[in-house]
Amino acid sequence: MMTRRLLAGVGRVNWAVPHAGRSSRPPRALAPQPSRGLGVWASIKGWIVADGRVLVGQDDAGNKYWQVPQRGEESARREIEYPTNQIEDIDFESVPSEWRLWSRGYRDDPPTPEEIDLSRARAAETLRKAAQIDAQDALERSRQLARGELRKVETS
């Protein structure tokens, strides 16, 4: 699985997306923390294991949305996990706009399935209306051409 924000050096790619007012570099919490008498393994383990990662939701395309609490920060980091590891197979357009807004911090609560369905219905209705307007426009243009009000322009 490919995750948008991932630990560098753990076999994953860092797909950091700058958030409003925040830098795109990985947070300090991802760096190995000094252990208190537990040795090097404890600090490395704390870095590799994604402790506290909470699955917030999943969409129809198989994308998973995670929230990772950050030490010393009020807000949690938000991640998108795509259903494939191959970068060329990832469909970035498959992420619904409501989840994009949530992942970038523009909305506090994750979207509900009802919100996503309503948004899809609105988009389908908009496309239907646009097709209807195009058909009416084409009919009106053909009528104007027939009456001689317009003349056909040849393009070369």
C-alpha positions in Angstrom: 0.0 0.0 0.0 1.3 3.5 -0.8 0.7 6.2 1.7 0.8 9.9 0.9 2.9 10.9 3.9 5.3 8.2 4.8 8.4 7.7 6.8 11.5 8.3 4.7 14.1 5.5 4.8 11.6 2.7 5.6 11.1 1.5 2.1 8.4 4.0 1.4 8.3 7.4 -0.4 7.6 10.7 1.4 4.6 12.2 -0.4 4.4 15.2 1.8 1.8 17.8 0.7 2.2 21.2 2.2 -0.7 22.2 4.4 -1.9 25.7 5.0 0.9 27.5 6.9 3.0 24.3 7.4 6.2 23.2 5.8 6.3 20.1 3.6 9.2 18.5 5.5 8.5 15.6 7.8 7.5 16.5 11.3 10.1 16.2 14.1 8.1 13.5 15.7 9.1 11.1 12.9 12.8 11.4 13.8 14.1 8.7 16.1 13.7 9.9 19.7 16.5 9.3 22.2 15.6 6.3 24.4 15.9 6.3 28.2 18.1 3.2 28.8 16.3 1.0 26.3 19.0 1.1 23.7 19.1 1.9 20.0 16.4 -0.7 19.1 13.8 1.1 21.2 14.5 4.4 19.4 14.5 2.8 15.9 11.3 0.8 16.7 9.5 3.9 17.8 10.5 5.5 14.4 9.5 2.6 12.2 6.3 1.4 13.9 3.4 3.8 13.0 2.0 3.9 16.6 -1.3 5.5 17.1 -2.3 5.5 13.5 -6.1 5.6 13.3 -8.2 4.5 10.2 -10.7 7.3 9.7 -12.4 6.0 6.5 -12.2 4.3 3.2 -13.7 5.1 -0.2 -15.1 3.1 -3.1 -11.8 3.2 -4.9 -10.0 1.4 -2.0 -8.1 4.5 -0.7 -7.7 4.5 3.1 -7.6 7.7 5.1 -5.5 7.7 8.3 -5.0 10.2 11.1 -1.7 10.1 13.0 -1.4 11.9 16.3 1.7 14.1 16.6 3.6 14.4 19.8 3.6 18.0 21.0 1.1 19.2 18.4 -2.6 19.9 18.7 -3.5 18.6 15.2 -2.8 15.1 13.9 -1.1 14.4 10.5 -3.5 13.0 7.9 -2.5 10.4 5.4 -4.0 8.8 2.3 -3.1 5.2 1.6 -3.6 4.1 -2.0 -4.6 0.5 -2.9 -1.4 -0.1 -4.9 2.4 0.3 -4.4 3.1 1.1 -8.1 3.2 4.9 -8.6 2.2 4.5 -12.3 -1.0 2.5 -11.2 -2.2 5.1 -8.7 -5.2 7.1 -9.8 -4.9 10.3 -7.8 -8.1 11.6 -9.3 -10.0 8.7 -7.5 -9.8 10.7 -4.2 -13.2 12.4 -3.7 -13.0 16.2 -3.2 -14.4 15.9 0.3 -11.5 13.6 1.4 -9.0 15.9 -0.3 -10.4 18.8 1.8 -10.1 16.7 4.9 -6.6 15.5 4.2 -5.4 19.1 3.6 -7.0 20.3 6.8 -9.7 22.5 5.2 -12.3 20.6 7.1 -12.2 19.2 10.6 -14.4 16.2 10.4 -14.0 13.4 7.8 -16.7 13.3 5.2 -19.7 10.9 5.6 -20.7 8.5 2.8 -23.9 10.6 2.4 -21.9 13.7 1.7 -19.9 12.0 -0.9 -23.0 10.5 -2.5 -24.7 13.9 -2.5 -21.6 15.5 -4.1 -21.6 12.8 -6.8 -25.3 13.3 -7.5 -24.7 17.1 -7.8 -21.8 16.5 -10.2 -23.9 14.1 -12.3 -26.8 16.6 -12.4 -24.4 19.4 -13.5 -23.1 17.3 -16.3 -26.6 16.4 -17.4 -27.6 20.0 -17.5 -24.5 21.0 -19.4 -25.2 18.3 -22.0 -28.8 19.6 -22.3 -27.6 23.2 -22.8 -25.1 22.0 -25.4 -27.9 20.2 -27.3 -30.2 23.2 -27.2 -27.3 25.4 -28.3 -26.5 23.1 -31.3 -30.2 23.1 -32.3 -30.4 26.9 -32.1 -27.2 27.3 -34.2 -28.5 24.9 -36.8 -31.8 26.9 -37.0 -29.9 30.1 -37.3 -27.7 28.6 -40.1 -30.8 27.5 -41.9 -32.4 30.9 -41.7 -29.2 32.6 -42.9 -28.6 34.5 -39.7 -25.2 32.8 -39.2 -22.8 31.6 -41.8 -20.6 28.6 -41.5 -16.9 29.5 -41.0 -14.4 27.1 -42.6 -11.3 26.4 -40.6 -8.1 25.2 -42.3 
